Amino acid sequence: MTAFKENYNDIKWTTAPQARKAEVDYSSKRSHLTASYIAGDYRPYECPITGKIIDGRREHRENLELHGCRIHEKGEFEDVKKNGRKNIEASMDAAIDKSVDAIAHQIDL
């Protein structure tokens, strides 16, 4: 060990090809590697129906089931924004027509 300390400055350090470690390209191997996806938990929020604080995925799922609700599908919310006013007006018109018909039927008797 002392010989190494004495001749340290005399050693010729090289980066010759045979001395270097082989560089391996792993990028082609990554495409078929699988990894787990870990989804974070939901932040607590207030249920718009009951006002109860919902904390986490499990409580969120149970709360949806309890009230007969579901999560919007992809693109569904945009469709509601685009066609929502027409659908609301059509359902209101149908309800008004039904009420008018019922009242008219009572008057005719």
C-alpha positions in Angstrom: 0.0 0.0 0.0 2.9 2.4 0.7 4.2 1.8 -2.8 1.0 3.1 -4.3 1.2 6.3 -2.2 4.8 6.8 -3.3 4.3 6.4 -7.0 0.8 7.9 -7.4 2.0 10.9 -9.4 4.0 8.5 -11.8 0.9 6.5 -12.8 -0.3 7.3 -16.3 -4.1 7.5 -16.2 -5.7 6.7 -19.5 -9.1 6.6 -21.0 -8.2 4.1 -23.6 -11.2 2.3 -25.2 -10.4 -1.0 -23.5 -10.3 0.8 -20.1 -13.7 2.5 -20.6 -16.9 0.8 -19.6 -19.1 -0.1 -22.5 -21.9 2.4 -22.8 -25.2 0.6 -23.2 -28.2 2.2 -24.9 -31.3 1.3 -22.8 -33.8 3.5 -24.7 -34.9 0.7 -26.9 -35.5 -1.6 -23.9 -37.7 1.0 -22.1 -40.6 0.6 -24.5 -41.5 -2.8 -23.1 -40.9 -2.2 -19.5 -43.9 -1.8 -17.3 -44.3 0.2 -14.3 -47.0 0.8 -11.7 -49.1 3.9 -11.9 -49.8 5.4 -8.5 -52.7 7.8 -8.4 -52.8 10.3 -5.6 -55.8 10.5 -3.2 -58.4 13.2 -3.7 -58.2 16.3 -1.7 -61.1 16.8 0.8 -64.1 18.7 -0.7 -67.6 19.6 0.4 -70.4 17.5 -1.1 -72.7 19.9 -3.0 -75.7 17.8 -2.1 -75.3 17.3 1.7 -72.5 19.7 2.6 -70.5 16.8 4.2 -66.7 16.8 3.8 -65.6 14.0 1.5 -62.0 12.9 2.0 -60.4 10.5 -0.4 -61.3 8.2 -3.3 -63.3 5.6 -1.3 -65.5 8.2 0.3 -65.9 9.9 -3.1 -67.0 6.7 -4.7 -69.4 5.8 -1.8 -70.9 9.3 -1.9 -71.5 9.1 -5.6 -73.3 5.7 -5.2 -75.3 7.0 -2.2 -76.8 9.9 -4.3 -77.1 8.0 -7.6 -74.5 10.2 -9.2 -71.6 9.4 -11.6 -68.5 11.0 -13.0 -68.8 12.7 -16.3 -67.4 10.9 -19.3 -64.7 12.6 -21.4 -66.3 15.3 -23.5 -69.6 15.1 -21.8 -69.2 18.3 -19.9 -68.3 20.2 -23.1 -71.5 18.8 -24.6 -73.5 20.0 -21.7 -72.1 23.5 -22.0 -72.8 23.5 -25.7 -76.3 22.0 -25.7 -77.3 22.6 -22.2 -79.4 25.7 -22.7 -81.3 24.1 -25.6 -82.1 20.9 -23.5 -83.2 23.0 -20.5 -85.5 25.1 -22.6 -86.9 22.1 -24.3 -87.7 20.4 -21.0 -89.2 23.6 -19.6 -91.4 23.9 -22.7 -92.5 20.3 -22.3 -93.4 20.8 -18.7 -95.3 24.0 -19.4 -97.2 22.3 -22.3 -98.1 19.4 -19.9 -99.3 21.8 -17.2 -101.4 23.8 -19.7 -103.0 20.6 -21.1 -103.8 19.4 -17.6 -105.4 22.8 -16.7 -107.3 23.0 -20.0 -108.6 19.5 -19.4 -109.9 20.5 -15.9 -111.6 23.6 -17.3 -113.4 21.6 -20.0 -115.0 19.4 -17.4 
